[in-house]
Amino acid sequence: MIIANDCVVAFHYTLTDEAGVEIDTSKGQEPLAYLHGHGGIIPGLERELTGKTTGDAMKVTVQPEDGYGELNPELIQAVPREAFQGVDQIEVGMQFQASGAQGQVQTVVVKAVDDESVTVDANHPLAGQVLQFDVSIEEVRVASEEELSHGHVHGAGGHQH
């Protein structure tokens, strides 16, 4: 079976940055399963997997616009230190959950700290980066009616309702 819209695809991957530094991998875990054509994985990777089949292995380079987007400078801002009440020690690299403009929860990473303010970055950690995926396809199957109606994979590693 070849990968097409509405297939469930399970694959192992290792993700590295342009310098070859490992960012993430599924080695030693269950393969990542997703419903093809439903935006479950980044567009650049989904496009490259189309038409492949079980047992295929490949390397895919994904540019920022097909990955997690370009770095948006507007998402990097200084907030008053008072906004972090109850946090004694604020250090560069710490992550906090913050509410976005529409009330959605977003993760921000501390980029700089001084006496008055804390500079936080709400960009996805991989925004602006060229991503290198080393992928091996473990399984391709037809999605169940339930998976199609919910728009994502059920079972091991899937999200339960």
C-alpha positions as CSV (number, residue, x, y, z in Angstrom):
1,M,0.0,0.0,0.0
2,I,1.3,3.4,-0.9
3,I,1.0,6.5,1.3
4,A,-2.0,8.7,0.2
5,N,-4.6,10.8,2.0
6,D,-6.5,9.1,4.7
7,C,-3.9,6.4,5.3
8,V,-2.4,5.8,8.7
9,V,1.4,5.9,8.5
10,A,3.8,4.8,11.2
11,F,7.4,5.8,10.8
12,H,10.6,6.0,12.8
13,Y,12.6,9.2,12.5
14,T,15.7,11.0,13.7
15,L,15.5,14.8,13.4
16,T,18.8,16.7,13.2
17,D,19.5,20.4,12.6
18,E,21.7,21.6,9.7
19,A,24.8,21.0,11.7
20,G,23.8,17.3,12.2
21,V,23.0,17.8,15.9
22,E,20.2,15.4,17.0
23,I,17.0,17.3,18.1
24,D,14.6,14.4,18.4
25,T,14.2,10.7,17.6
26,S,11.7,7.9,17.9
27,K,14.5,5.2,18.3
28,G,13.8,3.0,21.3
29,Q,10.1,4.0,21.3
30,E,7.0,3.3,19.3
31,P,7.1,4.7,15.8
32,L,5.2,7.9,15.2
33,A,1.8,7.3,13.7
34,Y,-0.3,9.9,11.9
35,L,-3.2,10.3,9.6
36,H,-1.9,11.3,6.2
37,G,-3.4,14.5,4.7
38,H,-4.8,15.8,7.9
39,G,-2.0,18.2,9.0
40,G,-0.8,15.9,11.8
41,I,2.9,16.4,10.8
42,I,4.7,19.3,9.3
43,P,3.8,19.9,5.6
44,G,7.3,19.4,4.2
45,L,7.6,16.0,5.7
46,E,4.1,14.9,4.8
47,R,4.6,15.9,1.1
48,E,7.8,13.8,0.9
49,L,6.1,10.7,2.4
50,T,3.3,10.8,-0.2
51,G,3.7,7.8,-2.5
52,K,6.1,5.9,-0.4
53,T,5.4,2.5,1.2
54,T,6.3,0.2,4.1
55,G,10.1,-0.4,4.2
56,D,11.0,2.8,2.4
57,A,13.7,4.8,4.1
58,M,14.8,8.3,3.1
59,K,16.4,11.5,4.2
60,V,14.2,14.7,3.9
61,T,15.3,18.3,4.3
62,V,12.5,20.6,5.3
63,Q,12.9,24.4,4.9
64,P,11.3,26.6,7.7
65,E,8.3,27.6,5.6
66,D,7.4,23.9,5.2
67,G,8.2,23.2,8.9
68,Y,7.5,25.3,11.9
69,G,7.6,28.6,10.1
70,E,10.0,31.5,10.0
71,L,11.1,33.1,13.2
72,N,8.6,35.9,14.0
73,P,10.3,38.8,15.7
74,E,6.9,40.0,17.1
75,L,6.8,36.9,19.2
76,I,9.9,37.9,21.1
77,Q,9.1,40.5,23.7
78,A,10.2,41.9,27.0
79,V,7.7,41.6,29.8
80,P,7.9,43.2,33.3
81,R,9.5,41.0,35.9
82,E,6.4,41.4,38.0
83,A,4.6,39.2,35.5
84,F,6.5,36.2,36.9
85,Q,5.2,36.4,40.5
86,G,6.1,33.5,42.7
87,V,9.1,32.6,40.5
88,D,12.3,33.4,42.4
89,Q,14.9,32.2,40.0
90,I,14.4,33.1,36.3
91,E,17.1,31.9,34.0
92,V,17.7,31.9,30.3
93,G,16.3,28.7,28.7
94,M,13.5,28.3,31.2
95,Q,10.1,27.6,29.7
96,F,6.7,28.9,30.9
97,Q,3.2,28.4,29.8
98,A,1.5,31.7,28.8
99,S,-1.9,32.7,27.4
100,G,-1.9,33.9,23.9
101,A,-4.1,36.7,22.5
102,Q,-6.9,34.3,21.8
103,G,-6.6,32.6,25.2
104,Q,-4.7,29.7,23.7
105,V,-1.9,28.3,25.8
106,Q,1.6,28.8,24.3
107,T,5.0,27.9,25.6
108,V,7.5,30.8,25.9
109,V,11.2,30.4,26.4
110,V,13.2,32.9,28.4
111,K,15.9,34.5,26.2
112,A,17.2,37.2,28.5
113,V,16.7,38.5,32.1
114,D,17.6,41.7,33.8
115,D,16.4,43.5,36.9
116,E,13.3,45.1,35.3
117,S,12.2,42.7,32.6
118,V,12.3,39.2,31.2
119,T,12.6,38.7,27.4
120,V,10.6,35.7,26.2
121,D,10.2,34.1,22.9
122,A,6.9,32.5,21.9
123,N,8.2,31.1,18.6
124,H,8.1,27.3,18.2
125,P,11.6,26.1,19.3
126,L,12.2,24.9,15.7
127,A,10.9,28.0,13.9
128,G,13.4,29.3,11.4
129,Q,15.4,26.1,11.3
130,V,16.2,23.9,8.4
131,L,15.2,20.4,9.6
132,Q,16.8,17.1,8.5
133,F,14.7,14.0,8.9
134,D,16.0,10.5,8.5
135,V,12.8,8.4,8.1
136,S,12.0,4.7,7.8
137,I,8.4,3.8,7.1
138,E,7.2,0.9,9.4
139,E,3.5,0.6,8.4
140,V,0.9,1.9,6.0
141,R,-2.7,1.0,6.5
142,V,-6.2,2.2,5.7
143,A,-7.6,4.4,8.5
144,S,-10.7,3.3,10.3
145,E,-14.0,5.2,10.0
146,E,-13.5,6.5,13.5
147,E,-10.0,7.8,12.8
148,L,-11.2,9.5,9.7
149,S,-14.1,11.2,11.5
150,H,-11.8,12.4,14.3
151,G,-9.0,13.4,11.9
152,H,-6.3,11.6,13.8
153,V,-4.9,8.1,14.7
154,H,-6.3,6.1,17.6
155,G,-4.5,3.3,19.6
156,A,-0.9,3.2,20.7
157,G,0.6,6.7,20.8
158,G,-2.6,8.3,19.5
159,H,-4.6,10.9,21.4
160,Q,-7.6,9.5,23.4
161,H,-10.8,11.5,23.8
